[in-house]
Amino acid sequence: MSKIKKTTEQSSLLLNTSIGFLSVLLFVLVFALVTRFIYPRIVADRVDPDPALISNVIQIEVLNGCGVPGIATAYTGTLRRYGFDVIETGNFDHFNVKNTFVIARSNKIDNARRVADAIGIPRSQILREESHEFYLDVTLIIGSDYETLNL
């Protein structure tokens, strides 16, 4: 009979522990709900959603297409001094690019023209490859002619 009494005590202890844990959990959830009503979340919206303000910043990706180590980083600093937002640097898929070119990733070709003018490449070396999947405006591929560009 002592075995049955011991099992009953263990079951009772387990049940009381479970009830205590669930009570604490319920208290935390009710507290979070009440807090949400008293202190609602702050919405991080722009103060002025003027599209003219958003389009002033040109987001650029700079890729090394010539294989010279550090060339994309060097041009990143130059472009940032010109006021562009360089969000990514890296290597192009190959290092055989002879002439530097710009790829317009958004429907605003003027952004690509501004980058080309700042770097000093002719506008004939601007390609258009629009896609909604890209999160940037322009890609700059630096070729073997990097010494003739504005650095």
MARBA-312358 format. One record per atom (N, C-alpha, C): x, y, z; residue number from 1; atom name; residue in one letter. Coordinates in nm, 4 decimals, always signed. Layout:
MARBA-312358
R        px        py        pz  seq  atom  type
R         X         Y         Z  NUM    CA     a
...
end
This chain:
MARBA-312358
R        px        py        pz  seq  atom  type
R   +0.0803   -0.1184   +0.0000    1     N     m
R   +0.0000   +0.0000   +0.0000    1    CA     m
R   +0.0853   +0.1258   +0.0000    1     C     m
R   +0.2044   +0.1162   +0.0522    2     N     s
R   +0.2908   +0.2322   +0.0541    2    CA     s
R   +0.3345   +0.2694   -0.0873    2     C     s
R   +0.3406   +0.1687   -0.1753    3     N     k
R   +0.3757   +0.1970   -0.3145    3    CA     k
R   +0.2669   +0.2805   -0.3812    3     C     k
R   +0.1423   +0.2527   -0.3543    4     N     i
R   +0.0312   +0.3279   -0.4120    4    CA     i
R   +0.0321   +0.4703   -0.3561    4     C     i
R   +0.0590   +0.4826   -0.2262    5     N     k
R   +0.0632   +0.6145   -0.1633    5    CA     k
R   +0.1772   +0.6985   -0.2218    5     C     k
R   +0.2932   +0.6349   -0.2474    6     N     k
R   +0.4084   +0.7052   -0.3063    6    CA     k
R   +0.3770   +0.7501   -0.4474    6     C     k
R   +0.3134   +0.6664   -0.5274    7     N     t
R   +0.2758   +0.7011   -0.6650    7    CA     t
R   +0.1744   +0.8148   -0.6642    7     C     t
R   +0.0811   +0.8105   -0.5722    8     N     t
R   -0.0191   +0.9159   -0.5623    8    CA     t
R   +0.0468   +1.0482   -0.5240    8     C     t
R   +0.1423   +1.0447   -0.4324    9     N     e
R   +0.2131   +1.1664   -0.3929    9    CA     e
R   +0.2945   +1.2228   -0.5098    9     C     e
R   +0.3574   +1.1344   -0.5888   10     N     q
R   +0.4346   +1.1806   -0.7045   10    CA     q
R   +0.3422   +1.2415   -0.8094   10     C     q
R   +0.2284   +1.1792   -0.8323   11     N     s
R   +0.1322   +1.2333   -0.9287   11    CA     s
R   +0.0801   +1.3672   -0.8810   11     C     s
R   +0.0538   +1.3758   -0.7511   12     N     s
R   +0.0045   +1.5008   -0.6952   12    CA     s
R   +0.1098   +1.6114   -0.7067   12     C     s
R   +0.2340   +1.5791   -0.6816   13     N     l
R   +0.3428   +1.6760   -0.6947   13    CA     l
R   +0.3585   +1.7220   -0.8395   13     C     l
R   +0.3521   +1.6282   -0.9316   14     N     l
R   +0.3627   +1.6619   -1.0736   14    CA     l
R   +0.2465   +1.7498   -1.1171   14     C     l
R   +0.1263   +1.7179   -1.0714   15     N     l
R   +0.0083   +1.7963   -1.1053   15    CA     l
R   +0.0192   +1.9377   -1.0480   15     C     l
R   +0.0621   +1.9495   -0.9237   16     N     n
R   +0.0774   +2.0817   -0.8623   16    CA     n
R   +0.1853   +2.1643   -0.9323   16     C     n
R   +0.2962   +2.1009   -0.9698   17     N     t
R   +0.4018   +2.1701   -1.0436   17    CA     t
R   +0.3507   +2.2186   -1.1792   17     C     t
R   +0.2772   +2.1350   -1.2485   18     N     s
R   +0.2213   +2.1729   -1.3799   18    CA     s
R   +0.1244   +2.2886   -1.3655   18     C     s
R   +0.0388   +2.2832   -1.2643   19     N     i
R   -0.0574   +2.3913   -1.2428   19    CA     i
R   +0.0162   +2.5212   -1.2089   19     C     i
R   +0.1195   +2.5127   -1.1272   20     N     g
R   +0.1976   +2.6316   -1.0931   20    CA     g
R   +0.2642   +2.6916   -1.2156   20     C     g
R   +0.3256   +2.6071   -1.2999   21     N     f
R   +0.3914   +2.6556   -1.4217   21    CA     f
R   +0.2908   +2.7202   -1.5156   21     C     f
R   +0.1765   +2.6555   -1.5368   22     N     l
R   +0.0750   +2.7112   -1.6253   22    CA     l
R   +0.0176   +2.8410   -1.5699   22     C     l
R   +0.0089   +2.8539   -1.4372   23     N     s
R   -0.0385   +2.9778   -1.3762   23    CA     s
R   +0.0584   +3.0922   -1.4031   23     C     s
R   +0.1868   +3.0647   -1.3888   24     N     v
R   +0.2881   +3.1670   -1.4175   24    CA     v
R   +0.2839   +3.2065   -1.5648   24     C     v
R   +0.2714   +3.1083   -1.6515   25     N     l
R   +0.2636   +3.1351   -1.7953   25    CA     l
R   +0.1413   +3.2187   -1.8288   25     C     l
R   +0.0264   +3.1856   -1.7689   26     N     l
R   -0.0955   +3.2626   -1.7907   26    CA     l
R   -0.0781   +3.4057   -1.7413   26     C     l
R   -0.0137   +3.4244   -1.6278   27     N     f
R   +0.0106   +3.5584   -1.5749   27    CA     f
R   +0.0974   +3.6401   -1.6708   27     C     f
R   +0.2026   +3.5785   -1.7242   28     N     v
R   +0.2914   +3.6485   -1.8168   28    CA     v
R   +0.2161   +3.6884   -1.9429   28     C     v
R   +0.1335   +3.6000   -1.9958   29     N     l
R   +0.0584   +3.6314   -2.1178   29    CA     l
R   -0.0446   +3.7423   -2.0944   29     C     l
R   -0.1139   +3.7383   -1.9818   30     N     v
R   -0.2103   +3.8439   -1.9501   30    CA     v
R   -0.1380   +3.9765   -1.9298   30     C     v
R   -0.0229   +3.9737   -1.8625   31     N     f
R   +0.0555   +4.0947   -1.8423   31    CA     f
R   +0.1008   +4.1536   -1.9761   31     C     f
R   +0.1462   +4.0685   -2.0689   32     N     a
R   +0.1891   +4.1157   -2.2012   32    CA     a
R   +0.0722   +4.1762   -2.2788   32     C     a
R   -0.0447   +4.1161   -2.2676   33     N     l
R   -0.1622   +4.1681   -2.3369   33    CA     l
R   -0.2030   +4.3044   -2.2814   33     C     l
R   -0.2059   +4.3168   -2.1497   34     N     v
R   -0.2412   +4.4444   -2.0881   34    CA     v
R   -0.1377   +4.5508   -2.1227   34     C     v
R   -0.0106   +4.5137   -2.1200   35     N     t
R   +0.0961   +4.6079   -2.1545   35    CA     t
R   +0.0826   +4.6547   -2.2991   35     C     t
R   +0.0429   +4.5659   -2.3888   36     N     r
R   +0.0265   +4.6025   -2.5300   36    CA     r
R   -0.0820   +4.7078   -2.5468   36     C     r
R   -0.1885   +4.6988   -2.4684   37     N     f
R   -0.2954   +4.7988   -2.4778   37    CA     f
R   -0.2536   +4.9314   -2.4163   37     C     f
R   -0.1757   +4.9262   -2.3100   38     N     i
R   -0.1333   +5.0498   -2.2449   38    CA     i
R   -0.0222   +5.1183   -2.3241   38     C     i
R   +0.0742   +5.0419   -2.3721   39     N     y
R   +0.1886   +5.0943   -2.4478   39    CA     y
R   +0.1902   +5.0306   -2.5862   39     C     y
R   +0.1158   +5.0845   -2.6812   40     N     p
R   +0.1158   +5.0233   -2.8149   40    CA     p
R   +0.2513   +5.0399   -2.8833   40     C     p
R   +0.2779   +4.9540   -2.9784   41     N     r
R   +0.4044   +4.9608   -3.0522   41    CA     r
R   +0.4119   +5.0878   -3.1344   41     C     r
R   +0.5326   +5.1381   -3.1471   42     N     i
R   +0.5561   +5.2577   -3.2280   42    CA     i
R   +0.5775   +5.2138   -3.3717   42     C     i
R   +0.5073   +5.2766   -3.4628   43     N     v
R   +0.5200   +5.2441   -3.6037   43    CA     v
R   +0.6318   +5.3299   -3.6615   43     C     v
R   +0.7285   +5.2664   -3.7271   44     N     a
R   +0.8440   +5.3378   -3.7818   44    CA     a
R   +0.8168   +5.3767   -3.9268   44     C     a
R   +0.7301   +5.4737   -3.9457   45     N     d
R   +0.7012   +5.5248   -4.0794   45    CA     d
R   +0.7827   +5.6502   -4.1040   45     C     d
R   +0.8012   +5.6828   -4.2314   46     N     r
R   +0.8680   +5.8080   -4.2651   46    CA     r
R   +0.7772   +5.9233   -4.2256   46     C     r
R   +0.8391   +6.0295   -4.1799   47     N     v
R   +0.7618   +6.1475   -4.1435   47    CA     v
R   +0.6996   +6.2083   -4.2675   47     C     v
R   +0.7774   +6.2158   -4.3735   48     N     d
R   +0.7297   +6.2729   -4.4991   48    CA     d
R   +0.7546   +6.1707   -4.6094   48     C     d
R   +0.6515   +6.0994   -4.6541   49     N     p
R   +0.6729   +5.9958   -4.7550   49    CA     p
R   +0.6849   +6.0514   -4.8967   49     C     p
R   +0.7547   +6.1623   -4.9120   50     N     d
R   +0.7720   +6.2265   -5.0414   50    CA     d
R   +0.8652   +6.1415   -5.1280   50     C     d
R   +0.8183   +6.0912   -5.2426   51     N     p
R   +0.9043   +6.0077   -5.3258   51    CA     p
R   +1.0265   +6.0804   -5.3793   51     C     p
R   +1.0216   +6.2122   -5.3847   52     N     a
R   +1.1387   +6.2870   -5.4309   52    CA     a
R   +1.2539   +6.2721   -5.3324   52     C     a
R   +1.2235   +6.2625   -5.2037   53     N     l
R   +1.3291   +6.2451   -5.1047   53    CA     l
R   +1.3914   +6.1070   -5.1143   53     C     l
R   +1.3101   +6.0073   -5.1408   54     N     i
R   +1.3594   +5.8705   -5.1480   54    CA     i
R   +1.4492   +5.8519   -5.2693   54     C     i
R   +1.4167   +5.9124   -5.3813   55     N     s
R   +1.4920   +5.8908   -5.5040   55    CA     s
R   +1.6247   +5.9665   -5.5071   55     C     s
R   +1.6505   +6.0552   -5.4110   56     N     n
R   +1.7768   +6.1276   -5.4106   56    CA     n
R   +1.8952   +6.0389   -5.3786   56     C     n
R   +1.8739   +5.9329   -5.3054   57     N     v
R   +1.9816   +5.8429   -5.2674   57    CA     v
R   +1.9867   +5.7293   -5.3706   57     C     v
R   +2.1022   +5.7140   -5.4324   58     N     i
R   +2.1210   +5.6079   -5.5309   58    CA     i
R   +2.1998   +5.4967   -5.4642   58     C     i
R   +2.1407   +5.3794   -5.4595   59     N     q
R   +2.2059   +5.2641   -5.3981   59    CA     q
R   +2.2816   +5.1872   -5.5061   59     C     q
R   +2.4106   +5.1632   -5.4774   60     N     i
R   +2.5011   +5.1063   -5.5779   60    CA     i
R   +2.5654   +4.9793   -5.5249   60     C     i
R   +2.5879   +4.8887   -5.6179   61     N     e
R   +2.6686   +4.7697   -5.5941   61    CA     e
R   +2.7942   +4.7855   -5.6794   61     C     e
R   +2.9129   +4.7697   -5.6206   62     N     v
R   +3.0390   +4.7837   -5.6925   62    CA     v
R   +3.1048   +4.6469   -5.7010   62     C     v
R   +3.1305   +4.6010   -5.8241   63     N     l
R   +3.1895   +4.4696   -5.8445   63    CA     l
R   +3.3224   +4.4802   -5.9187   63     C     l
R   +3.4178   +4.3997   -5.8771   64     N     n
R   +3.5503   +4.3948   -5.9382   64    CA     n
R   +3.5445   +4.3001   -6.0571   64     C     n
R   +3.5632   +4.3548   -6.1764   65     N     g
R   +3.5618   +4.2734   -6.2977   65    CA     g
R   +3.6985   +4.2608   -6.3618   65     C     g
R   +3.8010   +4.3200   -6.2984   66     N     c
R   +3.9350   +4.3161   -6.3582   66    CA     c
R   +4.0323   +4.2291   -6.2798   66     C     c
R   +3.9995   +4.1920   -6.1577   67     N     g
R   +4.0854   +4.1047   -6.0796   67    CA     g
R   +4.1905   +4.1742   -5.9961   67     C     g
R   +4.1957   +4.3067   -5.9989   68     N     v
R   +4.2918   +4.3803   -5.9172   68    CA     v
R   +4.2395   +4.3826   -5.7730   68     C     v
R   +4.3164   +4.3307   -5.6780   69     N     p
R   +4.2678   +4.3251   -5.5402   69    CA     p
R   +4.2407   +4.4642   -5.4827   69     C     p
R   +4.1254   +4.4807   -5.4187   70     N     g
R   +4.0907   +4.6049   -5.3514   70    CA     g
R   +4.0351   +4.7149   -5.4390   70     C     g
R   +4.0187   +4.6910   -5.5672   71     N     i
R   +3.9726   +4.7983   -5.6567   71    CA     i
R   +3.8272   +4.8358   -5.6290   71     C     i
R   +3.7445   +4.7373   -5.5954   72     N     a
R   +3.6043   +4.7678   -5.5643   72    CA     a
R   +3.5948   +4.8508   -5.4368   72     C     a
R   +3.6782   +4.8217   -5.3401   73     N     t
R   +3.6799   +4.8986   -5.2155   73    CA     t
R   +3.7280   +5.0406   -5.2400   73     C     t
R   +3.8279   +5.0574   -5.3255   74     N     a
R   +3.8786   +5.1913   -5.3574   74    CA     a
R   +3.7692   +5.2764   -5.4212   74     C     a
R   +3.6947   +5.2192   -5.5139   75     N     y
R   +3.5873   +5.2938   -5.5788   75    CA     y
R   +3.4688   +5.3141   -5.4856   75     C     y
R   +3.4522   +5.2263   -5.3880   76     N     t
R   +3.3459   +5.2447   -5.2894   76    CA     t
R   +3.3667   +5.3746   -5.2138   76     C     t
R   +3.4888   +5.3985   -5.1700   77     N     g
R   +3.5184   +5.5231   -5.0993   77    CA     g
R   +3.4937   +5.6451   -5.1865   77     C     g
R   +3.5344   +5.6390   -5.3121   78     N     t
R   +3.5140   +5.7505   -5.4050   78    CA     t
R   +3.3660   +5.7776   -5.4254   78     C     t
R   +3.2892   +5.6722   -5.4482   79     N     l
R   +3.1456   +5.6896   -5.4723   79    CA     l
R   +3.0748   +5.7441   -5.3487   79     C     l
R   +3.1168   +5.7018   -5.2333   80     N     r
R   +3.0558   +5.7551   -5.1109   80    CA     r
R   +3.0887   +5.9028   -5.0926   80     C     r
R   +3.2088   +5.9434   -5.1304   81     N     r
R   +3.2430   +6.0866   -5.1241   81    CA     r
R   +3.1580   +6.1670   -5.2220   81     C     r
R   +3.1188   +6.1043   -5.3333   82     N     y
R   +3.0318   +6.1712   -5.4301   82    CA     y
R   +2.8862   +6.1739   -5.3839   82     C     y
R   +2.8549   +6.1060   -5.2733   83     N     g
R   +2.7184   +6.1087   -5.2196   83    CA     g
R   +2.6342   +5.9878   -5.2541   83     C     g
R   +2.6932   +5.8863   -5.3147   84     N     f
R   +2.6184   +5.7650   -5.3469   84    CA     f
R   +2.6197   +5.6704   -5.2267   84     C     f
R   +2.5195   +5.5848   -5.2195   85     N     d
R   +2.5090   +5.4873   -5.1109   85    CA     d
R   +2.5542   +5.3513   -5.1635   85     C     d
R   +2.6797   +5.3172   -5.1382   86     N     v
R   +2.7325   +5.1871   -5.1807   86    CA     v
R   +2.6911   +5.0858   -5.0756   86     C     v
R   +2.6061   +4.9925   -5.1165   87     N     i
R   +2.5529   +4.8972   -5.0191   87    CA     i
R   +2.6184   +4.7601   -5.0279   87     C     i
R   +2.6927   +4.7364   -5.1360   88     N     e
R   +2.7567   +4.6051   -5.1480   88    CA     e
R   +2.8766   +4.6145   -5.2414   88     C     e
R   +2.9825   +4.5434   -5.2066   89     N     t
R   +3.0988   +4.5307   -5.2940   89    CA     t
R   +3.1320   +4.3829   -5.3055   89     C     t
R   +3.2055   +4.3502   -5.4102   90     N     g
R   +3.2432   +4.2104   -5.4291   90    CA     g
R   +3.3094   +4.1901   -5.5630   90     C     g
R   +3.3133   +4.0660   -5.6056   91     N     n
R   +3.3721   +4.0302   -5.7342   91    CA     n
R   +3.2635   +3.9990   -5.8352   91     C     n
R   +3.2906   +4.0343   -5.9595   92     N     f
R   +3.2033   +3.9985   -6.0703   92    CA     f
R   +3.2213   +3.8491   -6.0964   92     C     f
R   +3.1396   +3.7907   -6.1810   93     N     d
R   +3.1497   +3.6457   -6.2027   93    CA     d
R   +3.2742   +3.6041   -6.2800   93     C     d
R   +3.3441   +3.7001   -6.3406   94     N     h
R   +3.4745   +3.6724   -6.4036   94    CA     h
R   +3.5582   +3.7997   -6.4017   94     C     h
R   +3.6872   +3.7852   -6.4276   95     N     f
R   +3.7796   +3.8991   -6.4225   95    CA     f
R   +3.8290   +3.9391   -6.5615   95     C     f
R   +3.7531   +3.9143   -6.6651   96     N     n
R   +3.7937   +3.9459   -6.8017   96    CA     n
R   +3.7260   +4.0710   -6.8564   96     C     n
R   +3.6754   +4.1574   -6.7702   97     N     v
R   +3.6052   +4.2780   -6.8151   97    CA     v
R   +3.7090   +4.3815   -6.8571   97     C     v
R   +3.7049   +4.4213   -6.9851   98     N     k
R   +3.8004   +4.5187   -7.0367   98    CA     k
R   +3.7563   +4.6607   -7.0052   98     C     k
R   +3.6310   +4.6926   -7.0342   99     N     n
R   +3.5795   +4.8276   -7.0151   99    CA     n
R   +3.4774   +4.8299   -6.9016   99     C     n
R   +3.4954   +4.9270   -6.8133  100     N     t
R   +3.4025   +4.9449   -6.7033  100    CA     t
R   +3.2646   +4.9785   -6.7582  100     C     t
R   +3.1610   +4.9218   -6.6971  101     N     f
R   +3.0251   +4.9532   -6.7407  101    CA     f
R   +2.9322   +4.9598   -6.6208  101     C     f
R   +2.8159   +5.0204   -6.6446  102     N     v
R   +2.7149   +5.0407   -6.5420  102    CA     v
R   +2.5886   +4.9676   -6.5845  102     C     v
R   +2.5241   +4.9020   -6.4887  103     N     i
R   +2.3970   +4.8355   -6.5150  103    CA     i
R   +2.2886   +4.9071   -6.4357  103     C     i
R   +2.1874   +4.9570   -6.5064  104     N     a
R   +2.0725   +5.0209   -6.4417  104    CA     a
R   +1.9780   +4.9099   -6.3965  104     C     a
R   +1.9597   +4.8962   -6.2675  105     N     r
R   +1.8774   +4.7884   -6.2118  105    CA     r
R   +1.7324   +4.8304   -6.1895  105     C     r
R   +1.7067   +4.9598   -6.1858  106     N     s
R   +1.5699   +5.0083   -6.1674  106    CA     s
R   +1.5241   +5.0761   -6.2961  106     C     s
R   +1.4025   +5.1236   -6.2957  107     N     n
R   +1.3505   +5.1887   -6.4164  107    CA     n
R   +1.3982   +5.3330   -6.4298  107     C     n
R   +1.4855   +5.3783   -6.3393  108     N     k
R   +1.5374   +5.5155   -6.3443  108    CA     k
R   +1.6761   +5.5139   -6.4074  108     C     k
R   +1.6832   +5.5308   -6.5370  109     N     i
R   +1.8101   +5.5299   -6.6094  109    CA     i
R   +1.8954   +5.6499   -6.5708  109     C     i
R   +1.8322   +5.7570   -6.5216  110     N     d
R   +1.9077   +5.8761   -6.4796  110    CA     d
R   +2.0041   +5.8441   -6.3658  110     C     d
R   +1.9667   +5.7503   -6.2795  111     N     n
R   +2.0573   +5.7106   -6.1712  111    CA     n
R   +2.1852   +5.6495   -6.2275  111     C     n
R   +2.1714   +5.5647   -6.3265  112     N     a
R   +2.2888   +5.5029   -6.3902  112    CA     a
R   +2.3717   +5.6083   -6.4633  112     C     a
R   +2.3064   +5.7052   -6.5226  113     N     r
R   +2.3795   +5.8132   -6.5915  113    CA     r
R   +2.4596   +5.8971   -6.4925  113     C     r
R   +2.4019   +5.9232   -6.3767  114     N     r
R   +2.4741   +6.0009   -6.2751  114    CA     r
R   +2.5988   +5.9268   -6.2269  114     C     r
R   +2.5872   +5.7955   -6.2107  115     N     v
R   +2.7030   +5.7168   -6.1688  115    CA     v
R   +2.8080   +5.7169   -6.2788  115     C     v
R   +2.7666   +5.6965   -6.4029  116     N     a
R   +2.8601   +5.6953   -6.5151  116    CA     a
R   +2.9314   +5.8296   -6.5276  116     C     a
R   +2.8586   +5.9385   -6.5126  117     N     d
R   +2.9193   +6.0718   -6.5213  117    CA     d
R   +3.0184   +6.0945   -6.4067  117     C     d
R   +2.9842   +6.0482   -6.2882  118     N     a
R   +3.0720   +6.0676   -6.1728  118    CA     a
R   +3.2018   +5.9894   -6.1876  118     C     a
R   +3.1946   +5.8691   -6.2411  119     N     i
R   +3.3131   +5.7841   -6.2571  119    CA     i
R   +3.3917   +5.8218   -6.3828  119     C     i
R   +3.3242   +5.8810   -6.4788  120     N     g
R   +3.3923   +5.9224   -6.6011  120    CA     g
R   +3.3888   +5.8186   -6.7120  120     C     g
R   +3.2809   +5.7455   -6.7205  121     N     i
R   +3.2674   +5.6504   -6.8325  121    CA     i
R   +3.1585   +5.7011   -6.9259  121     C     i
R   +3.1709   +5.6688   -7.0544  122     N     p
R   +3.0704   +5.7169   -7.1493  122    CA     p
R   +2.9340   +5.6533   -7.1239  122     C     p
R   +2.8309   +5.7271   -7.1576  123     N     r
R   +2.6950   +5.6769   -7.1373  123    CA     r
R   +2.6621   +5.5581   -7.2267  123     C     r
R   +2.7421   +5.5370   -7.3291  124     N     s
R   +2.7199   +5.4203   -7.4161  124    CA     s
R   +2.7519   +5.2900   -7.3428  124     C     s
R   +2.8183   +5.2976   -7.2295  125     N     q
R   +2.8533   +5.1787   -7.1527  125    CA     q
R   +2.7575   +5.1572   -7.0359  125     C     q
R   +2.6326   +5.2012   -7.0559  126     N     i
R   +2.5266   +5.1782   -6.9583  126    CA     i
R   +2.4335   +5.0717   -7.0147  126     C     i
R   +2.4125   +4.9675   -6.9391  127     N     l
R   +2.3184   +4.8625   -6.9758  127    CA     l
R   +2.1944   +4.8743   -6.8882  127     C     l
R   +2.0835   +4.8257   -6.9379  128     N     r
R   +1.9597   +4.8287   -6.8599  128    CA     r
R   +1.9155   +4.6856   -6.8342  128     C     r
R   +1.9064   +4.6518   -6.7071  129     N     e
R   +1.8614   +4.5189   -6.6662  129    CA     e
R   +1.7683   +4.5370   -6.5466  129     C     e
R   +1.6430   +4.5654   -6.5756  130     N     e
R   +1.5466   +4.5938   -6.4701  130    CA     e
R   +1.4895   +4.4650   -6.4127  130     C     e
R   +1.4746   +4.4660   -6.2820  131     N     s
R   +1.4130   +4.3532   -6.2133  131    CA     s
R   +1.3630   +4.4010   -6.0784  131     C     s
R   +1.2448   +4.3554   -6.0400  132     N     h
R   +1.1895   +4.3937   -5.9104  132    CA     h
R   +1.2572   +4.3185   -5.7966  132     C     h
R   +1.3358   +4.2159   -5.8302  133     N     e
R   +1.4038   +4.1376   -5.7282  133    CA     e
R   +1.5270   +4.2098   -5.6738  133     C     e
R   +1.5812   +4.3057   -5.7489  134     N     f
R   +1.6984   +4.3783   -5.7028  134    CA     f
R   +1.6569   +4.4843   -5.6020  134     C     f
R   +1.7358   +4.5001   -5.4993  135     N     y
R   +1.7093   +4.5983   -5.3952  135    CA     y
R   +1.7977   +4.7212   -5.4133  135     C     y
R   +1.8637   +4.7331   -5.5277  136     N     l
R   +1.9526   +4.8460   -5.5524  136    CA     l
R   +1.9197   +4.9094   -5.6854  136     C     l
R   +1.9794   +5.0264   -5.7093  137     N     d
R   +1.9490   +5.1030   -5.8301  137    CA     d
R   +2.0482   +5.0764   -5.9428  137     C     d
R   +2.1777   +5.0652   -5.9073  138     N     v
R   +2.2829   +5.0594   -6.0083  138    CA     v
R   +2.3889   +4.9581   -5.9659  138     C     v
R   +2.4432   +4.8863   -6.0648  139     N     t
R   +2.5606   +4.8024   -6.0426  139    CA     t
R   +2.6735   +4.8582   -6.1273  139     C     t
R   +2.7891   +4.8793   -6.0645  140     N     l
R   +2.9079   +4.9266   -6.1345  140    CA     l
R   +3.0062   +4.8109   -6.1428  140     C     l
R   +3.0424   +4.7727   -6.2664  141     N     i
R   +3.1404   +4.6667   -6.2894  141    CA     i
R   +3.2699   +4.7348   -6.3336  141     C     i
R   +3.3742   +4.7223   -6.2529  142     N     i
R   +3.5010   +4.7882   -6.2831  142    CA     i
R   +3.5862   +4.6957   -6.3685  142     C     i
R   +3.6266   +4.7479   -6.4840  143     N     g
R   +3.7072   +4.6700   -6.5772  143    CA     g
R   +3.8540   +4.7063   -6.5738  143     C     g
R   +3.9277   +4.6538   -6.6717  144     N     s
R   +4.0734   +4.6763   -6.6792  144    CA     s
R   +4.1107   +4.8212   -6.7088  144     C     s
R   +4.0142   +4.9009   -6.7508  145     N     d
R   +4.0402   +5.0422   -6.7791  145    CA     d
R   +4.0258   +5.1303   -6.6551  145     C     d
R   +4.0335   +5.0720   -6.5358  146     N     y
R   +4.0091   +5.1466   -6.4117  146    CA     y
R   +4.1037   +5.2635   -6.3935  146     C     y
R   +4.2249   +5.2582   -6.4524  147     N     e
R   +4.3206   +5.3662   -6.4359  147    CA     e
R   +4.2771   +5.4950   -6.5075  147     C     e
R   +4.1902   +5.4831   -6.6067  148     N     t
R   +4.1430   +5.6008   -6.6804  148    CA     t
R   +4.0201   +5.6626   -6.6175  148     C     t
R   +3.9661   +5.6024   -6.5127  149     N     l
R   +3.8436   +5.6508   -6.4508  149    CA     l
R   +3.8747   +5.7500   -6.3379  149     C     l
R   +3.7712   +5.8209   -6.2950  150     N     n
R   +3.7843   +5.9157   -6.1839  150    CA     n
R   +3.7924   +5.8365   -6.0530  150     C     n
R   +3.9050   +5.8467   -5.9878  151     N     l
R   +3.9190   +5.7791   -5.8580  151    CA     l
R   +3.9494   +5.8805   -5.7510  151     C     l
end
